[in-house]
Amino acid sequence: MWIYQSGKITERIYFLGNMAFPVYLIKGRRTALIDSGVTICGPFILKDLEKYLGNPRDLNLNLLTHSHFDHCGSSPFLKRNIPGLKIGASEVASQVFFNPRAIELIQSLSSGLEKGMELPPGTDISFKGLEVDTILKDGDLIDLGKGAKIKVISTPGHTRCCLSYYLKKDQALFFSEAGGVPDAEGKIQPQFLSSYSDYLTSLRRMAQYPIKIIGLAHGGILIGKEVEGYLESSIKETRDFKERIKRYLDRHGEMKEVVEVIAREDYQKGKIMQGERPYRINLEAMVKVVAENR
Ligand SMILES: [Zn+2]
Protein backbone atom coordinates (compact mmCIF):
# COMPACT_ATOMS: atom_id res chain seq x y z
CA MET A 1 0.00 0.00 0.00
CA TRP A 2 1.22 3.48 -0.86
CA ILE A 3 -0.31 6.13 1.42
CA TYR A 4 -0.37 9.65 0.01
CA GLN A 5 -2.71 11.27 2.55
CA SER A 6 -1.70 12.41 6.00
CA GLY A 7 -3.27 10.66 8.99
CA LYS A 8 -2.84 7.95 11.59
CA ILE A 9 -0.80 4.98 10.37
CA THR A 10 -0.44 2.86 13.53
CA GLU A 11 -0.92 3.42 17.29
CA ARG A 12 2.47 5.10 17.33
CA ILE A 13 2.97 6.56 13.84
CA TYR A 14 1.21 9.57 12.32
CA PHE A 15 1.89 10.98 8.88
CA LEU A 16 1.72 14.79 9.06
CA GLY A 17 2.12 17.50 6.45
CA ASN A 18 1.59 16.48 2.84
CA MET A 19 2.97 13.92 0.43
CA ALA A 20 5.50 16.37 -1.04
CA PHE A 21 7.03 17.09 2.37
CA PRO A 22 5.84 14.42 4.77
CA VAL A 23 6.90 14.51 8.43
CA TYR A 24 6.30 11.72 10.90
CA LEU A 25 5.00 11.96 14.43
CA ILE A 26 5.99 9.10 16.73
CA LYS A 27 3.95 8.76 19.89
CA GLY A 28 4.97 6.97 23.05
CA ARG A 29 4.59 8.53 26.47
CA ARG A 30 6.76 11.24 24.96
CA THR A 31 6.58 12.32 21.35
CA ALA A 32 9.00 12.91 18.50
CA LEU A 33 8.60 14.45 15.07
CA ILE A 34 10.88 13.17 12.32
CA ASP A 35 11.96 16.08 10.09
CA SER A 36 10.10 19.36 9.58
CA GLY A 37 9.74 19.89 5.82
CA VAL A 38 10.34 23.27 4.18
CA THR A 39 9.93 26.62 5.95
CA ILE A 40 6.33 27.08 4.80
CA CYS A 41 5.31 23.73 6.36
CA GLY A 42 5.70 25.12 9.89
CA PRO A 43 2.21 26.59 10.45
CA PHE A 44 0.58 23.50 8.90
CA ILE A 45 2.62 21.13 11.07
CA LEU A 46 1.57 23.12 14.12
CA LYS A 47 -2.09 22.62 13.13
CA ASP A 48 -1.53 18.89 12.55
CA LEU A 49 0.16 18.61 15.96
CA GLU A 50 -2.88 20.23 17.51
CA LYS A 51 -5.07 17.67 15.77
CA TYR A 52 -3.06 14.64 16.86
CA LEU A 53 -1.61 15.74 20.19
CA GLY A 54 -4.27 18.14 21.41
CA ASN A 55 -1.59 20.66 22.27
CA PRO A 56 1.44 21.18 19.99
CA ARG A 57 3.41 21.95 23.16
CA ASP A 58 3.28 18.23 23.93
CA LEU A 59 5.84 17.63 21.19
CA ASN A 60 9.14 16.82 22.92
CA LEU A 61 11.62 16.09 20.16
CA ASN A 62 12.27 17.02 16.55
CA LEU A 63 14.60 14.41 15.06
CA LEU A 64 16.25 15.51 11.84
CA THR A 65 17.46 13.14 9.15
CA HIS A 66 19.79 15.69 7.56
CA SER A 67 20.49 19.36 6.93
CA HIS A 68 18.74 19.90 3.59
CA PHE A 69 16.23 22.77 3.29
CA ASP A 70 13.30 20.42 2.67
CA HIS A 71 13.87 18.39 5.84
CA CYS A 72 14.87 20.93 8.50
CA GLY A 73 13.22 24.09 7.13
CA SER A 74 10.50 24.47 9.75
CA SER A 75 12.54 23.43 12.78
CA PRO A 76 13.41 27.03 13.83
CA PHE A 77 9.71 27.95 13.53
CA LEU A 78 8.68 24.91 15.60
CA LYS A 79 11.31 25.74 18.20
CA ARG A 80 10.04 29.32 18.44
CA ASN A 81 6.46 28.10 18.87
CA ILE A 82 6.95 25.05 21.08
CA PRO A 83 8.78 25.92 24.30
CA GLY A 84 11.02 23.10 25.45
CA LEU A 85 11.18 21.39 22.05
CA LYS A 86 14.56 19.71 21.64
CA ILE A 87 16.20 19.24 18.26
CA GLY A 88 18.12 16.02 17.63
CA ALA A 89 20.53 15.62 14.71
CA SER A 90 24.01 14.37 13.84
CA GLU A 91 27.16 16.21 14.88
CA VAL A 92 27.87 17.12 11.24
CA ALA A 93 24.34 18.53 10.80
CA SER A 94 24.74 20.60 13.97
CA GLN A 95 27.76 22.27 12.37
CA VAL A 96 26.07 22.76 9.00
CA PHE A 97 23.23 24.63 10.70
CA PHE A 98 25.67 27.39 11.66
CA ASN A 99 27.53 27.50 8.35
CA PRO A 100 26.67 30.86 6.69
CA ARG A 101 26.84 29.36 3.18
CA ALA A 102 24.52 26.50 4.14
CA ILE A 103 22.06 28.90 5.78
CA GLU A 104 22.13 31.08 2.68
CA LEU A 105 21.38 28.06 0.45
CA ILE A 106 18.51 26.96 2.73
CA GLN A 107 17.08 30.50 2.58
CA SER A 108 17.52 30.74 -1.16
CA LEU A 109 15.88 27.35 -1.91
CA SER A 110 13.03 28.15 0.51
CA SER A 111 12.35 31.63 -0.84
CA GLY A 112 10.77 30.40 -4.09
CA LEU A 113 8.19 28.41 -2.12
CA GLU A 114 7.59 31.24 0.35
CA LYS A 115 6.57 33.64 -2.41
CA GLY A 116 2.83 34.07 -2.52
CA MET A 117 2.27 32.40 0.86
CA GLU A 118 -0.29 34.30 2.90
CA LEU A 119 0.69 34.00 6.54
CA PRO A 120 -1.04 35.59 9.54
CA PRO A 121 0.72 38.83 10.58
CA GLY A 122 3.65 38.22 12.90
CA THR A 123 4.26 34.65 11.70
CA ASP A 124 8.01 34.16 11.48
CA ILE A 125 8.98 31.15 9.40
CA SER A 126 12.54 32.35 8.74
CA PHE A 127 15.55 30.06 8.90
CA LYS A 128 18.57 31.84 10.35
CA GLY A 129 20.43 28.86 11.72
CA LEU A 130 19.41 26.12 14.13
CA GLU A 131 20.78 24.97 17.43
CA VAL A 132 20.87 21.21 17.89
CA ASP A 133 20.17 20.24 21.51
CA THR A 134 20.92 16.53 21.29
CA ILE A 135 23.72 15.18 19.13
CA LEU A 136 22.70 11.75 17.88
CA LYS A 137 24.99 9.00 16.65
CA ASP A 138 24.83 5.52 15.22
CA GLY A 139 23.33 3.00 17.64
CA ASP A 140 21.66 5.54 19.95
CA LEU A 141 18.29 4.42 21.27
CA ILE A 142 15.59 7.01 21.88
CA ASP A 143 13.02 5.57 24.26
CA LEU A 144 9.75 7.50 24.05
CA GLY A 145 7.99 5.11 26.42
CA LYS A 146 5.02 2.78 25.82
CA GLY A 147 7.23 0.57 23.67
CA ALA A 148 8.15 3.32 21.20
CA LYS A 149 11.90 2.92 20.91
CA ILE A 150 13.69 4.58 18.04
CA LYS A 151 17.09 3.35 16.93
CA VAL A 152 19.42 5.84 15.28
CA ILE A 153 21.27 4.52 12.21
CA SER A 154 24.05 6.60 10.68
CA THR A 155 23.44 6.49 6.90
CA PRO A 156 25.88 8.86 5.17
CA GLY A 157 26.19 9.12 1.38
CA HIS A 158 23.24 11.33 0.50
CA THR A 159 24.92 13.90 2.72
CA ARG A 160 27.66 13.42 5.30
CA CYS A 161 25.15 14.26 8.05
CA CYS A 162 22.41 11.69 7.30
CA LEU A 163 20.74 9.74 10.08
CA SER A 164 17.90 7.27 9.65
CA TYR A 165 15.42 6.30 12.33
CA TYR A 166 14.05 2.83 12.97
CA LEU A 167 10.98 2.30 15.15
CA LYS A 168 11.41 -1.30 16.33
CA LYS A 169 7.88 -2.01 17.51
CA ASP A 170 6.35 -1.18 14.09
CA GLN A 171 9.40 -2.21 12.06
CA ALA A 172 9.19 1.23 10.50
CA LEU A 173 12.13 2.92 8.83
CA PHE A 174 12.49 6.63 8.13
CA PHE A 175 15.54 7.17 5.93
CA SER A 176 14.91 10.39 3.98
CA GLU A 177 16.92 10.46 0.73
CA ALA A 178 19.44 7.97 2.15
CA GLY A 179 17.02 5.33 0.84
CA GLY A 180 16.44 7.00 -2.54
CA VAL A 181 13.19 8.63 -3.67
CA PRO A 182 10.59 6.92 -5.86
CA ASP A 183 9.41 8.94 -8.85
CA ALA A 184 5.78 9.16 -9.96
CA GLU A 185 6.05 5.68 -11.50
CA GLY A 186 7.66 4.15 -8.40
CA LYS A 187 11.15 3.93 -9.93
CA ILE A 188 13.66 4.76 -7.19
CA GLN A 189 15.87 7.76 -7.91
CA PRO A 190 19.30 7.42 -6.26
CA GLN A 191 20.57 10.34 -4.16
CA PHE A 192 24.31 9.83 -3.52
CA LEU A 193 25.35 13.48 -3.28
CA SER A 194 28.29 13.18 -0.89
CA SER A 195 29.65 9.66 -1.51
CA TYR A 196 28.69 6.75 -3.74
CA SER A 197 30.36 4.07 -1.61
CA ASP A 198 28.98 5.43 1.69
CA TYR A 199 25.53 5.62 0.11
CA LEU A 200 25.66 1.99 -1.00
CA THR A 201 27.00 0.86 2.38
CA SER A 202 24.14 2.73 4.09
CA LEU A 203 21.55 1.06 1.84
CA ARG A 204 23.05 -2.35 2.57
CA ARG A 205 23.04 -1.71 6.31
CA MET A 206 19.39 -0.65 6.26
CA ALA A 207 18.47 -3.71 4.19
CA GLN A 208 19.51 -5.87 7.18
CA TYR A 209 16.56 -4.64 9.23
CA PRO A 210 13.11 -6.26 9.14
CA ILE A 211 10.92 -3.54 7.60
CA LYS A 212 7.15 -3.35 7.27
CA ILE A 213 6.72 0.43 6.94
CA ILE A 214 8.79 3.03 5.11
CA GLY A 215 8.29 6.73 5.72
CA LEU A 216 9.61 8.26 2.50
CA ALA A 217 11.52 11.53 2.16
CA HIS A 218 8.94 12.63 -0.39
CA GLY A 219 5.82 10.87 -1.62
CA GLY A 220 4.23 9.51 1.56
CA ILE A 221 4.36 6.14 3.30
CA LEU A 222 4.83 2.60 2.02
CA ILE A 223 3.31 -0.36 3.85
CA GLY A 224 3.35 -4.10 3.24
CA LYS A 225 3.91 -5.29 -0.34
CA GLU A 226 5.41 -1.97 -1.50
CA VAL A 227 8.10 -2.28 1.18
CA GLU A 228 9.26 -5.73 0.07
CA GLY A 229 12.43 -5.47 -1.96
CA TYR A 230 12.43 -1.66 -1.80
CA LEU A 231 15.99 -1.35 -0.52
CA GLU A 232 17.23 -4.08 -2.89
CA SER A 233 15.73 -2.10 -5.81
CA SER A 234 17.28 1.06 -4.45
CA ILE A 235 20.70 -0.66 -4.42
CA LYS A 236 20.18 -1.81 -8.02
CA GLU A 237 19.05 1.63 -9.23
CA THR A 238 22.05 3.20 -7.48
CA ARG A 239 24.50 0.89 -9.25
CA ASP A 240 22.74 1.37 -12.60
CA PHE A 241 22.70 5.15 -12.27
CA LYS A 242 26.40 5.26 -11.48
CA GLU A 243 27.15 3.14 -14.56
CA ARG A 244 24.96 5.41 -16.67
CA ILE A 245 26.79 8.53 -15.44
CA LYS A 246 30.11 6.81 -16.17
CA ARG A 247 29.01 5.95 -19.73
CA TYR A 248 27.85 9.51 -20.33
CA LEU A 249 31.08 10.93 -18.93
CA ASP A 250 33.01 8.72 -21.37
CA ARG A 251 30.76 9.83 -24.21
CA HIS A 252 30.41 13.56 -23.47
CA GLY A 253 33.51 14.34 -21.40
CA GLU A 254 32.26 17.43 -19.62
CA MET A 255 30.33 17.04 -16.35
CA LYS A 256 28.11 19.94 -17.34
CA GLU A 257 27.08 18.22 -20.55
CA VAL A 258 26.28 14.99 -18.69
CA VAL A 259 24.02 16.93 -16.28
CA GLU A 260 22.19 18.48 -19.23
CA VAL A 261 21.67 15.14 -20.98
CA ILE A 262 20.38 13.36 -17.86
CA ALA A 263 18.15 16.30 -16.90
CA ARG A 264 16.71 16.26 -20.42
CA GLU A 265 16.15 12.50 -20.40
CA ASP A 266 14.76 12.21 -16.86
CA TYR A 267 13.46 15.46 -15.48
CA GLN A 268 11.62 16.73 -18.49
CA LYS A 269 9.47 13.62 -18.62
CA GLY A 270 7.75 15.05 -15.55
CA LYS A 271 8.07 11.91 -13.46
CA ILE A 272 10.38 13.42 -10.86
CA MET A 273 8.50 15.13 -8.04
CA GLN A 274 11.09 17.74 -7.10
CA GLY A 275 11.70 21.40 -7.92
CA GLU A 276 14.03 21.81 -10.89
CA ARG A 277 16.67 23.81 -9.02
CA PRO A 278 17.19 21.32 -6.16
CA TYR A 279 16.98 18.49 -8.73
CA ARG A 280 19.84 20.01 -10.71
CA ILE A 281 21.95 20.77 -7.62
CA ASN A 282 21.60 17.12 -6.58
CA LEU A 283 22.30 15.76 -10.07
CA GLU A 284 25.44 17.94 -10.40
CA ALA A 285 26.68 16.58 -7.05
CA MET A 286 26.12 12.96 -8.16
CA VAL A 287 27.86 13.46 -11.52
CA LYS A 288 30.78 15.05 -9.64
CA VAL A 289 30.94 12.12 -7.18
CA VAL A 290 31.16 9.64 -10.07
CA ALA A 291 33.61 11.78 -12.11
CA GLU A 292 35.97 12.08 -9.16
CA ASN A 293 35.94 8.36 -8.44
CA ARG A 294 36.36 6.93 -11.91
ZN1 LIG B 1 18.32 15.70 1.03
Residues whose N, C-alpha, C, O or C-beta is under 5 A from the ligand:
A	BS01	ZN	H68 E177
